[in-house]
Amino acid sequence: MAGITLKGLKKSYGTAHVIKGVDIDIEDGEFVVFVGPSGCGKSTLLRMIAGLEDISAGELSIGGKVVNDLPPKDRGVAMVFQSYAIFPHMSVRENVGFGLTIAGASKAEKAEKVANAARILQMEHLLDRRPSQLSGGQRQRVAIGRAIVRNPQVFLFDEPLSNLDAALRMDMRLEIGKLHQQLGATMIYVTHDQVEAMTLADKIVVLKDGMVQQIGSPMELYHDPANLFVAGFLGSPAMNFLDVDVTAVNGSKVLVSNAALKPVEITAKVGGFSAGGKAKLGIRPQYLTPVDSGGMLQGRIALTERLGSETVVDLTLGDGTRLIAALARDAVFPIGADLGLTFDAAQAHIFPQ
Amino acid sequence: MAQISQDNRGLRLVVRYSVLCLIAAIFSFPLIFMVVSSLKPSEQLLADAHSFRALLPVGDISLNNYFDAFKRAPVALFVFNSVLVTGVTVIASLALCSVAAFAFTFVNWKGRDLALTVILATLIVPFETIAIPLLLEASKLPWIGLDGITWGWLNSYRVQIVPFIADGLTIYLFVQYFKDLPAELIEAARVEGASWFAIYRRIVMPLSGPVLATAAILKFLAMYNQYLWPIMVTQEEQYRPVMVGLQYFFQLNRAWGEIMAYLSLITVPVLAFYLYLQKAFIASIASTGVKG
């Protein structure tokens, strides 16, 4: 069993605090994705779990054992790097079997395990090649092969797909998902790509400035973002935010409006609103619907993008705010025309300002 | 238009090759002069020196100078001594300096940067300034050999080898090269369970062909050309290297033909080593350079 617990984990370089106290519980066999913008500390956190960075404060345990001071090799982890980090002077076979060679495994055992890993990753025909003879996707397979061959308790992936082209990325994403089901091991995956996060994760950890913003299943995060940052970070196109005036508060019901928005009552999931104050209203582009007349919002069409299955409309509201609507069908909207939009208040989010 | 640019390219090529040929000629003239002169008697050698004949094997050509050189000095012994001292120093130096550079580059330890700075600072100290103190120290050092503990290292191979194994320049070359190796390769090996020594032996060294070749050539030349130190520490002929051996030809009657024959002979190991490493150098460049 290899659950992982991070308790008050901190990392500082001199006076620069990169990780500012992170608490995460990861259960055995869970697929957890660390997501966040560049510089949020997600890779540092992963490297701390791997043992490649020292832990400044806090406690890290893997499989119930505190591993703060253990070197990487004694933590039972395998890691796949963004640049693949496969050894250029070794064949694919030697690369995949490297960990076993180091551990002093017998030739027969090594051959069997390497063959098994190659079969799982469908790269039997590549085993005698050199890394320089492989494509990016094949190199990534080798890196994953090297990770699975030692049968580790925990897999760590550091943006493994970001060097691949879009089509290959999707294939490899599906394969990593399959691999997780097949192996049932605990996996931690770092990415800045929210599609990877949403599709792969059992649990997403959103990080910003070295702090956890929210932890939850992809759908919890999508439907119930804890704060403005999480709301804006997940979902594509990103959530629209309107500056609104709070006109009345009744328990969790908050009545808001502004120059471009007709008064609407929103159920708030967090507190901190008072009548006469300001707030941010968040509406996902997918939840906006065009209406012929009497829409809650009125805007002028600045740009449209027709994607076939979806039409993304970029509008400018009366008060100058930009609003994106993603309409779930192909439609033609003339640029410069006025468009009325409505939305389901139950799907809107409100955050204190 | 196409015709003109075609001509231009041809012309540029001619100019480029002419310049390269000129440089090659400048560098090979002394060697040609040395080999050609080694085949001539001293009087003809001096007479030819003022004309192009100096570079041509013409006139009274023979191998007599070589036979005479062997008579005058134990050439084979000197070459053996130099190859032994140089070979052992080069191998030991590559091994020691690469390990030191590995520790300076990849392993975190207290005082690392300061230690490296001190080592690099030794680069600006000329050998001549430490030669005398070093000689005094070497004359007092103990050694455990077949006949028990002896004192003083003078008149031995070790006194010519040990002081030159560790040197700042070689460490610096390795440190600079190691810094350019992708850090993720080292990290991947660490996660895979490799010890520091396994990383050094299985990952870093196999990828270090170019720097090994460069460091080996520099060290070889420096050691093979040693003169001051061996002349200070070897009073006995038995341990003397080739450069000290050159003195034998300047004593009594100076025979230029024999000197040239001797120089030609002692150049052979250098050329052989250079040609050998040139191959290794090119091969190592061809096998690295795989990017992620």
Interface residues (C-beta under 8 A of the other chain):
Chain A: A50 G51 L52 P71 P72 K73 V77 A78 M79 F81 Q82 S83 Y84 A85 I86 F87 P88 H89 F98 G99 I102 A103 R130 P131 S132 R139 R146 R150 N163
Chain B: P182 E184 L185 E187 A188 A189 R190 V191 E192 G193 A194 S195 A198 R202 I203 P206 L207 S287 T288 G289 V290 G292
